[in-house]
Amino acid sequence: MPIEDRDEQFEDRLGAALRSTGDSFDADRTALVAGGETRGRRLRMRRRTAVVSGAAAIALVGVGGALVTPWGGDGTGQRAVGAGGTTVGPGHADAAPASSPTAKTTAPPAPVSGAQLLKTLKGLLPAGKLTQQSSRGTDSELGPYAYGVFDDGKGAAALSVSLGRIAPGSGEARQTTECPDKAFVPYDECVTSPLPGGALLRILKGYEYPDRRVDTKLWTADLVTAEGAHVTVMEWNAPAEKDAPISRPEPPLNSLQLKKLVTAPAWLKAVNAIPAADKVETPPTSSTPEQVESDAITTALIGLLPKGLKVVGKSKPAVEYGYVVVDDGKGKSFVQINVQPNMQDVEDDLFGEGSGAVTMPDGVKYTVRQGDGDGKGKGLVMRTADAIWPDGLRVVVSAFNSASQITAPTRTNPALTLDQLKVIATNSTWQQLQPVPDQD
């Protein structure tokens, strides 16, 4: 399930960031788990694996690609909220401390405290009250953020701003500013916009829970710059992101207000004050791993489908992962596949003793399984075939009795049988696909 986002994203971020990234990729979204031992940065992107009856099934990946995003944006507030929740009149945000623009030195900018970030947030909000405030400064090892419960007179709403860095041009940067695939992330609206100066802004109006068991809305605005600065605003239509009654029809800030808040120049100054060692992840020095492009995967998958299945949907471009939605006249069925080279290090874990793996005459090992597709006993059925070649190529293909992993069943069983999935997973076609270097 590439999405990212929750995440995503997909890893949990502490503090305010947990309120978006971590929760968007929680276990409720088809109970994602790792598909084997983690192998650093590459496998963080590659092994988001769906669960079938507690067993790892199909590994899912993020989207790679380049991103060119120089900074730009307007950030003037209109009204301010006083400390302690008191309402004040029109005002403007105080700029976060930064080094002198005329002084060219190697000295880092002065840290920005959590209290200063809260003051900036209050100055950028419309008229209202901000209570239950919490924050961390730029010198915090857990990352800077400002959080509060905002009430403009129409209902209390949790709201936060978090700051950080993303490696420019990385898959993470692209995922952060792309609209996610609705096959994995339910949302009402998503817009990605280039801003003056070249920055990219994504505003996503979605939900706290992927399965919509509670209609708590989560709206996010993400800004990424060419230098890797990342500003995220998150808001809910409830006084807490989870386990709180819905207090208003929608979160308090509309798209224009979200844009003004997330592009405020004060946040960039604060990002610049984050210690240099924490700004950008050090690129790996080991040999570049290989991946298979999803266009080739999806095309091959379609060619291997049994007769009588009509393809009514398919995945966006990515790497290692693809999916199709098929219909045999009995309802839509989601079929996803992951093709991963060089997976020898997880062979014993996934195909060893106790796994039920069968070894074919050509040395290919495979397992098949069927189980609860979401772990909640709501009728979602997932069938999976998992195969690994002697050279380490792993192919995992799964089928659901629904149009996606996050929607209700559309039929009694998936459109493909376990034997049909096994035939696809062990087909020699996958050996013929040419991997490309991992660009993340």
Disulfide bonds with the S-S distance in Angstrom:
Cys179-Cys190 2.17
